[in-house]
Amino acid sequence: MDLKAHIREVPDFPKPGILFYDISTLLAHPAAWKETVDRLAEVIKPFKPDLLAGIESRGFLTAAPLALELGLGFLMVRKKGKLPGPTVPYTYDLEYGTDTVEIQEGAVQPGQRVVILDDLLATGGTLSASVELLRKVGGTVAGGACIMELTFLKGRDKLDIPFESLLQYDD
């Protein structure tokens, strides 16, 4: 199945000059979504994860059904201030300023093998920060995966983990 055929391209969103790859149309097509989850399961099984981490917010849509299918736990990597209870933060640099991602305290046990998922790898900043956050709490980041990768932004170069993407966009 050609999964790219189920991803809508939205020009000039969220601002002029940006081509947004919208997975809403993929999610709305049951057979295409099932195929996506099945393919992601196959690429992450070799990482032998104990736990899947989804990056806010579309990474939740990717990681949660995979965790269910593979019989694994799921944790959310969220923007600062979005999780209840005690959290562990990690602040990272952006082009102009900083941002912070958090997980709930105790969500990862030392030595647990974690795979990080999102819908899209662009510049790699948030995924790289998520890797560092999970390491900060003692997790072993076994790998990462996304549905799509914008290869021309070279986000993969920021990662020091094995990484897989189902679809690549070269420009």
C-alpha positions in Angstrom: 0.0 0.0 0.0 1.3 3.5 -0.9 1.0 5.3 2.5 2.1 8.6 0.9 -1.2 8.6 -1.0 -3.0 8.8 2.3 -1.1 11.8 3.6 -2.5 15.2 2.7 -0.1 18.0 1.7 -1.2 21.4 3.0 0.7 24.3 1.5 1.5 27.5 3.4 0.6 25.9 6.8 1.3 27.0 9.6 2.9 29.9 7.7 3.7 30.9 4.1 6.3 28.7 2.4 5.8 25.7 4.7 4.4 22.5 3.2 2.6 20.6 6.0 2.2 16.8 5.8 -1.1 16.1 7.5 -1.7 12.6 8.9 -5.4 13.2 9.6 -6.3 11.6 6.2 -4.1 8.6 7.1 -5.8 8.2 10.5 -9.2 8.4 8.8 -8.5 5.5 6.5 -8.6 2.3 8.6 -6.7 0.0 6.3 -3.9 2.6 5.7 -3.7 3.3 9.4 -3.5 -0.4 10.3 -0.8 -0.8 7.6 1.1 2.1 9.2 1.0 0.6 12.7 2.0 -2.8 11.4 5.0 -1.4 9.5 6.1 0.6 12.5 5.8 -2.5 14.7 8.1 -4.3 12.3 10.8 -1.6 12.3 10.8 -1.2 16.1 10.7 -4.9 17.1 14.5 -5.3 16.5 15.1 -2.5 19.1 13.6 -4.9 21.7 11.8 -2.1 23.7 10.3 -2.4 27.1 8.4 0.8 26.8 7.3 3.2 24.0 7.5 7.0 24.4 5.4 9.3 22.2 6.3 12.9 21.7 3.4 15.4 22.0 1.0 15.3 20.4 1.0 13.3 17.2 3.6 11.0 18.6 0.9 9.9 21.1 -1.2 8.7 18.1 1.8 6.8 16.8 3.1 5.2 20.0 -0.1 4.3 21.8 -1.5 1.8 19.3 1.9 0.3 18.8 2.3 -0.1 22.6 -1.1 -1.9 22.7 -0.2 -4.1 19.7 3.2 -5.1 21.1 2.1 -5.5 24.7 4.3 -2.6 26.0 3.8 0.3 28.3 3.4 3.9 26.9 4.6 7.2 28.2 4.1 10.7 27.1 6.8 13.3 26.4 5.0 16.6 26.8 5.7 20.3 26.7 6.4 21.9 30.1 3.4 22.2 32.4 1.1 19.7 30.7 1.6 16.7 32.9 0.1 16.3 36.4 2.2 15.4 39.5 6.0 15.6 39.8 7.8 15.7 36.5 11.4 15.6 35.1 12.2 18.4 32.7 14.8 18.8 29.9 15.4 22.2 28.4 17.0 22.5 25.0 18.0 25.2 22.6 15.9 26.3 19.6 17.0 28.6 16.8 15.7 31.6 18.8 15.3 30.7 22.5 14.7 27.4 24.4 11.9 24.9 24.9 11.3 22.2 27.6 10.0 18.7 27.4 8.9 16.7 30.4 7.9 13.2 31.5 6.3 12.1 34.8 8.6 11.2 37.6 8.9 7.4 37.8 7.6 6.8 34.2 10.9 5.1 33.2 12.8 2.7 35.4 16.6 2.7 35.3 17.7 0.4 32.5 14.4 0.1 30.7 14.8 0.0 26.9 12.7 2.8 25.4 11.8 3.5 21.8 10.7 7.1 21.0 8.0 7.7 18.4 6.6 10.7 16.6 4.7 11.3 13.4 7.5 13.3 11.7 11.2 13.9 11.9 12.1 17.4 10.7 15.1 19.2 12.3 15.5 16.5 15.0 15.5 19.0 17.9 12.6 17.6 19.9 13.4 14.0 19.3 17.0 14.6 20.3 15.9 16.4 23.5 13.5 13.5 24.3 16.5 11.1 24.0 18.5 13.2 26.5 15.5 13.4 28.9 15.0 9.6 28.9 18.7 9.1 29.5 18.6 11.6 32.3 16.2 9.4 34.2 18.2 6.2 33.5 16.4 4.9 30.5 18.3 3.1 27.7 17.1 4.7 24.5 17.1 1.7 22.1 15.9 3.6 19.0 13.4 5.9 17.5 10.9 5.9 14.6 8.5 8.1 12.8 6.0 7.8 10.0 7.6 10.5 7.9 11.0 12.1 7.6 11.9 15.3 5.9 15.4 14.2 4.8 16.4 17.6 3.4 16.3 19.0 7.0 18.9 16.4 8.1 17.3 15.8 11.5 18.7 12.3 11.6 22.2 13.9 11.9 21.2 15.2 15.4 20.4 11.7 16.6 22.8 9.3 18.2 20.4 6.4 18.3 19.2 3.9 15.6 16.3 5.6 13.7 13.8 4.4 11.2 11.2 6.2 9.1 8.5 4.7 6.9 8.3 7.5 4.4 10.9 10.0 3.3 10.3 13.4 1.7 13.4 14.8 -0.1 12.3 18.4 -0.7 
